[in-house]
Every structure is written in structure tokens, then in C-alpha cells.
Amino acid sequence: MIALLLACTVDPALQLDGDPVPGGQIWSAECGLCHGQQGQGTPRGSALVGVLDRRSPTEVLDTVRFGVSTMPSYSNRLDDQDLADLLAWIRTEL
């Protein structure tokens, strides 16, 4: 029952209108060093060009929130509006 309720929960960041302008600022400050300013990847982080063709928005947000492998968690640095803005930038630029 709990698993069913969790599966039906919509990510709060997906319910917000994201703005790619502050999202790009977040990308530059938090993501670009490892993933490249245009998402092309670096030795420190994987390429993310076309990431939304491979992953759902929820999967992308969960990765940012909780981290994966060597990528740190950003749950204590980015709120839901920040995540919505970052996702808007990813949608328009990557």
C-alpha cells in the first residue's frame, strides 16, 4: 500500500514553472564544473546532452537530489524551485 502511494506521488518540482535563466546560473555554479558548461562531460562527470531522452524528469531530479556514484547530493543546497529552474534549463539547452 505504501509503495503504491509513493509511486503515485508527483515530484513537487515538476508542479512548478521552471525558468531556464536562473536554471542556467545554477548549472554554471553547481553542475558545469563536472558535466561541462554545455553538458558535454569532463573527466569528472558524464556527458548529459540528451539526458531527458534517456531518463525521465523525475529520475534526473532524483539524481540531483540524492546523488549517485561520485556525484554528491544537492538536497541541502537546491530547493524545489531551484530544481524546477534547473530542469527548465536542461530541457532548453541539453
N, C-alpha and C positions, 0 to 999 in steps of 0.2 A: 504494500500500500504506500509506504513512504517513498519507495523508488518510483512509483507511478506519479506521485505528486511532484517529486523533484524533476522528473522527465518533462512535466507539463509547465514548469516554471520558465517564464521568459526572462532572459537576462535584462536587468534594468537599463543597462547602457544601450541596448537595442531599441528601447522605447523612447529614447531622447533624440532630438535633432542634433546631429553632429555637424560641426563646422570645420572644413578642411584647413582653414587658415591657422587657428590655434593647434589643430592636429599636426600640421607640418612643423610647428615650433616644438611640439612635444617629440615628434620624430627626430628632429635635429638634435635636441638636447638629450634624449633618452635612448634612441634606437640606432641612429645613424652611425655612431662610432663602431658598432659591431656589424650591423647589417648593411652599411654603406648609405650615403645620403640619398641615393636613388634606389635603394633596396637591392643593389647588385651583389651584395655579400662581400665579406672580407675574410681573412684567415680566422678572425674571432667569431664570426657569425654567418649563418647561412643566407643565401640569396632569398629574397621574399617577393621578387617580381612575380605577379600572378598568383600570390598566395591564396586569394579568395576563389581561384579556380580549383584549388586543391583542398581547401579547408573551409568549413562554414564560418560565418562571422562569430558564432558562439565559441568555436574551437580556437579561433585567433584570440578572442578576448580572454578565454581561459588560460591560454599560454602566456599572455602578457600578465595577467593577474597572478598566476601561480608559478610561473617559470617552468622550465623543462631542461633537463641535462645541465649544461653550464650557464644557461640563461637564468638570471635572477628573477625573483618575484617582484612585481611592481604594485602589489595590492596596497602597500602602505604609502605609495607615492602618487598614485593616479586614482582619482575618484571616477564615478560613473560618467560624468560629463567629459572628463579628460579622455576616457576610453571611447566614448561616442565620437569625440572630435578626432582622435587618432584613427579610428575606423573610417571616418569620412575621408581623411587624407589618404589612407591606404586604398580606399575604393577609387579615388580620383587619380592617384599617382602610380600605384603599383598594379 
